[in-house]
Amino acid sequence: MTVTKIWNEGFLPQIVFPTESSLGIVTGICILAIIIAGYLLGSINLSIILSSKYYKDDIRRHGSGNAGMTNVMRTYGKKMAIITFAGDFLKAVVASLVGRLVLGYHGAMIAGFFCFLGHIFPCYYRFKGGKGVVTAAAMILMTNPVVCLILFILFVVIVAITKYISAGSVICLLVYPVLLHNIYNGFMGLPVLIAFVMGLLCAFAHRENLKRIFKGEERRFTFKVKDKKPVNSTDSDDTEA
């Protein structure tokens, strides 16, 4: 049992089971466990927690209504956006690592996907969360670093030209399954299917942004954002930040 073998295949395939049926049962239980763990981890949304704790507010009441980094930056400033980014990124890293240690590459894809799903549809917040871009980026980095680098360069180019983060995000995640298919010499089964579904979910989550882009009403991205101070804890709960 080597580190490389565990990284590629996970611990489970290295264990010797007395029968094929017992292997199948344990594998099924492990898949279910990483699905649940990934989804519940993804459902933890730091932007909602921080806006409630420090601003006595709900980030989803502002701007695009999205509980993600871009809306946090526009509403509360760069410091909160950086913390939000770190939280969204790290939870996908943890989910993918857990999945990888159990079932290798496919386990990382499954756990990362359900973390992404949990971020968009969090069970803790009435299934209204963020759009999953940062979480998806972390999952792609943990599973396919080369693909992640290509998508990052594409994202930077698109945003630099259009100034629309939403456009860059949607295009990159729609390109994601195509890159997987081509870089790894053909159809990869479950990974490409997961990537394809992620692209569709990203487009769905950004549907209002895309409508505003076509209408010329979408706000363009800028780093010129002033940080806002948290409201005092004794202030009214409906105080706008």
N, C-alpha and C positions, 0 to 999 in steps of 0.2 A: 504494500500500500504506500504509494508515493504522493507527495504534495501535488504534483502535476495531475496524477490520476484522480485524486479527490477533487481538484479544481475543475476538471473536465467532466467527471462523472458523478461526483458526490460520494458521501459515505455509504449510502444504502447499497449501491451495486457491489461494494467491496465486501459486504457481509454474506456469508454462506448460509442459505436457508435449506432446511431439510426437504421441502417440496416446492414445486412451482406455485401451487395454490397459496401457500403461506407467504411466498415472495409477493404474489399479486395482491394479497390482502394488506400487507404492510406497505407496499408501494401506494395503494389506493388511500390508505390512512394518511401517509406522508404528504401526498398531493393535496388532499383535503385540508390538512393542517397548514401547509404553506399558503394555500388559497385564502383561508380564514385569517391567518396571521398577516399576510400581505394586505388584505382588504382593510382590516381593523387598524393597521399601522398607517395606511394611506388615508384613512378617515380622520386622523388627527390633523387638524389644520391650525398651524401656528398663527396665521394672520387673524383668524377669528378669535383665538385665545388672547392674543396680544391686544387687539382692538377692544375687547371686553374688559381686560384687566387694567390697561393703562389709559384708555380713552372713554371707558364706560359707554361703549358704542359697538356697532356691528359693521365691519368693513363692507358687508354686502348691502348696506343702505346707501353706499356712496358710489359715484362714478358709474362704472360699467356693471356694478353689482357683483363683481367677481372677487372671490376670496383668494387672490393671487398676488404675486410680487408687483406687477405693473400698477394695478389699482391701489395697492398699499403705498407705493412710491408717490403716486399722484395725490393720495389722500393724506398720508401721514409723514411722508418724507423718506429720504434715502436710508437713514439708519434702520428704520423699521422694515424697509424693503430688503435690506441685506440680511436681517435676521430671518425674515420670511423665506428668502431664497435658501438660506442655510437649512432651515427646517424642512422645506419641501424636498431639497436635494438629499439630505441625510437619511430621511425615512425610506426613500427608494433604494439608497445604498445598502441600508441595513436589511431591507426586505430581500433584495437580490442576493446579498451575501448568505442569508439564511437559506434561501432556496438553493443556492449553488452548493453549499456544504451538504445539503441533504440529497439533492438529485442532480447536481452538476449544472451544466449549461441550460438544459430545459427547465430545471427547477428554478433557476434565476430568472428565466423569461416568464414563467408562470407567476412567481411571487411578485416580480416587478410590475407585470401587467395588472395584477389585482391591487397593488399599491396605487398605481395610476388610476384605476377605476374607483378606488376608495376616495382618492383626492377629489375627483369630479363629483361623485355621488356619495358623500360621507354619511354613514348611518348615524353619527352623533349630532349632525346638524341638519336634519330633515332632508337629507340627500341633495343639499345645495352647497356646493363647494367651489373649488377653483377650476381651472381649465387644464391642469395637468402637464403643462409644458416643461417646467423645471423637473418635475418628478419623472417624466418620460425621458428627459435628457440624462438624468442620473442612471436610470435603468439601462438605457442604450450604452452609456459609458461602461457600465459594469458587465455588459454582455458582449458588446461589439465595439471596442475602442476605436478601431479604424473607421467604422461607419459613423461613429459619434463625431470624430474629427471632421469628416467630409460634410456631415450635416451642419456642424457648427460653422464651418467656413461658408457654406451656402446660406445659413441664417444671417450671418454678419453682412454678406453681400446684399441680400434682399432688404434687410432693415436699413443698411446704409443708403440704398437707392430709393426705397419707398418711404422710410421712416415709420413703417407699420410693423410693430412686433407681431401682431395677429397674423398678418400675411406671411411673414417669415416662419412663424410657428406652424401654421397649417400646411404650407408648401413642404416644409422639411419632413413633417410626419407622414405626409402622403408619398414623399419620395423614399422614405425609410424602407418599406417592404421591397421596393424596386431595387434598392442598393443591396439588401440582403440577398435577393434572388440572383443578382448579377455577380457580386463580389465572390460569393461562395458557389459559383458555377452551377446554377440551376435551383429549382424549387427545393426549399428546406423543410417543407412540412409545417409543423406546429409553429416554429419561430416566425416564418413568413406570414402565416395566418394571424398570429398575435399582432405582428407589426401592421398588417392590413387593417385589422379592427381598431388598433390605436389611432391610425390615420383618420379613419371614419369618425371615431369618437372626438378627436381633436377638432375636426371640421364642424361637427355638431355643436361642440362646446363654444366654438367661435362664430356660430351662425349669425348672431346679432352684429358682431364686429364686421363680418364679411358684407352684410347688408349695408352697414354704414360706409364701408369702403366704396362700394359701388355707387352710393349716393353722394360720396364726397364729404361725408359728415364725421368720419372717424378721426379721432385725435392722433396727431403724429407724435412719435416718441421723442423726448428730449431729456437730457441729464440736468437741465436747469430747473431743479425742484428744491424748494426750501423745506427744511425739516420743521415739523410742527411739534410743539410741546404738548405732553399729555395733559388732559384736564385734571383738576384736583379731584381726589376721590370723593369729596363731599358734594361735588357738583351734581346737577340733575342727570339722570340716566339718558335723557334724550338730547343732551348738549351735543351740537355738531362740532366735530374736530376741525 
